Amino acid sequence: MAMLRRRKASPPADDHSSASAVGTSLKEEVGEKKQAKAAVKGGKGRWSCLDNCCWLIGVICSVWCLLLLSYKAMPSSLPQYVTEAITGPLPDPPGVKLQKEGLRAKHPVVFVPGIVTGGLELWEGHQCADGLFRKRLWGGTFGEVYKRPLCWVEHMSLDNETGLDPPGIRVRSVSGLVAADYFAPGYFVWAVLIANLARIGYEEKTMYMAAYDWRMSFQNTEVRDRTLSRIKSNIELMVSTNGGRKVVVIPHSMGVLYFLHFMKWVEAPAPVGGGGGPNWCAEHIKAVMNIGGPFLGVPKAVSSLFSAEAKDVAVARAIAPGVLDSDFLGLQTLRHVMRLTRTWDSIMSMIPKGGDTIWGGLDWSPEESYECSPKKQKNNDSHASSNGDGAMVECQSQSVNYGRIISFGKDIAETPSAKIEQNDFRDAVKGNNVAHSNVSCREIWTEYHELGWAGIKAVADYKVYTASSLIDLLNFVAPKMMQRGSAHFSHGIAEDLDDPKYMHHKYWSNPLETKLPNAPDMEIYSLYGVGIPTERAYVYKLSPSAECYIPFQIDSSANGGHVGSNLQGGIYLANGDETVPVLSAGYMCPKGWRGKTRFNPSGIKTYIREYDHAPPANILEGRGTQSGAHVDIMGNFALIEDIIKVAAGASGEELGGDQVYSDIFKWSEKINLHL
């Protein structure tokens, strides 16, 4: 109290100094508040990378949830209503249309899927695959690719010595129609055709999906899984339980070659063949309707085996140089792709067949080139195709030589053959490999580790490869792979089909080295899309030096130099369905098998049906109903209508015979093949 009284009694401060102190205090307080606000603002403006990522993920998830909620809430008829409001009334699906016309199910149908479109599931695996028993490793959502990529590669690879299962791993094809109805959620393969066949009365007892492990050589599917035997039994059962009506077989893509192999296998004597006898096909098959068939192979198979590339991969490497090849974080993406695909023997079934006789040489090729120039998109324009950025292109003829399937440099691709100096690579000494002793390199098995700098230089110094020298090239850069493949596939032209050696199963999937069955009442169709730029030849270069690298890559900087050139991103484009050139899909039916030839001694009737590509008019049409693309054609209304009519009993003549938009007949006449 005394202290308080003394403080209270102290003399008052000067009024001026007191006011000054109060002002200073207020200024300091205001300054602190401003600094605090500035700090908050500064913090908001300087987000970290993690903040940005979290924000982006949040936005994506929010938009996705909103769209999903809207989709679930909207009436099921709304998408169709919106589409019709924009494009006009939609035509009836083929099944509905033909049902109204009175068509009904008659002949049982057999579907034969192609490469990569059939589902594969795990039956036995290593510890890293725990919990995946009978889960799809291929097809569906592909979730395991992202969760455990190296484990997935290990289980999807076959043994690089035997071409069969690696020890402790069993991956098998999914069975039933679900094996290949959809490749991934929302991405149909056979689903649209199945649904339309159901409209006229087909059901599971009259439809059969001949699923098989598409990674393996065709004969090995019988050795390991008895797949060919099961196809034979199912066809016999379908015929006997449907009043003796023969089946209509519908193979797609590589399934075309697989069923060609089956037709020889089923008539060949046991134990190598099915023991059905020489009349089995005549008694059980009404028609074979091949869709997008690579009868004579595809150049894309060569680029896949040579450098694990195709058009899309070459574009990606140009956009982000070094990423796919990079050792950063141990990704080595392309090397893992090559390690994987070089164990899939089936790819070797699609190496171009017939050599220079079919595909052309250094100075000639059957086709004229394909010039693509921008044009305005029109609804259902059957001559239009997309170039990847949404722009439409129109393709016309232009003189070029496609016979040079691989050229090292654009200048070599265009130089007259007389001026090209080639140094033979076949006897070159391999070695001087800096990566040979690197253990991590050997873990990614590509065979390029044994090639060495001398071998790489020898390959490049040969400069240009035609279809005939491609086989030697692949034997040089991948001898182990080709040794396996040569036991199961052949790519030549038979001189004498009566030679007993052609009874060996390795010739059965090559239409130039085998005879069609003795079935004069059977019909064979080749159905495929045209009007889309398709890979036909490549310009290559050496890759930058690095350990464990793939030494060759498509030179994406090589272009034709003008708008619409057929040379785009190091790839020469020709007419086709985006995967299979017209020459491969079309030659056999209008020429090689037409009438009685040495390849078709019983005179089976053959028909060629081309479908001119028309892209979807708008995004609401999805993948379109007039597409000629290799897989999207499975939803083409005109193709589905042709198939349903034949399944319901029509003949090729009743369909209208051949339907041709390309120059396949003119190109076929340029091929000097003894028939």
Secondary structure, DSSP 8 states (H G I E B T S, - for coil): -HHHHHHHHS----HHHHHHHHHHHHHHHHHHHHHHHHHHHHHHH---HHHHHHHHHHHHHHHHHHHHHHHHHS-TTHHHHHHHHHH-S----HHHHHHHTT----S-EEEE--TTTS-EEEEE--GGGTT-TT-EEESTT-HHHHHSHHHHHHHH---TTTSS--TT-EEEE--SGGGTSEEETTEESSHHHHHHHHHTT--GGGEEE----TTS-HHHHHHHH-HHHHHHHHHHHHHHTTTT--EEEEEBTHHHHHHHHHHHHHHS-TTTS----TTHHHHHEEEEEEES--TT--HHHHHHHHHS--HHHHHHHHHSTTTTT--GGG--HHHHHHHHHTT-GGGGGGS--SHHHHH--SS--SS-EEEEEE----TT-TTEEE-SSS-EEEEEEE------SEEESHHHHHS-GGG------TT---B--TTTT-HHHHHS--STTTTHHHHHHHHHHH-EE-HHHHHHHHHHH-HHHHHHHHTT---S--S-TTSGGGGSGGGTT-TTSS---S-TT-EEEEEEEESEEEEEEEEEEE----TT---EEE-TT---SSTT-SEETTEEEEEEBSSSBHHHHHSIIIIISSSSBTTBTT--EEEEEEEE----SSGGGTT-SS--STTGGGG-HHHHHHHHHHHTT--HHHHTS-B--SSHHHHHHH-----
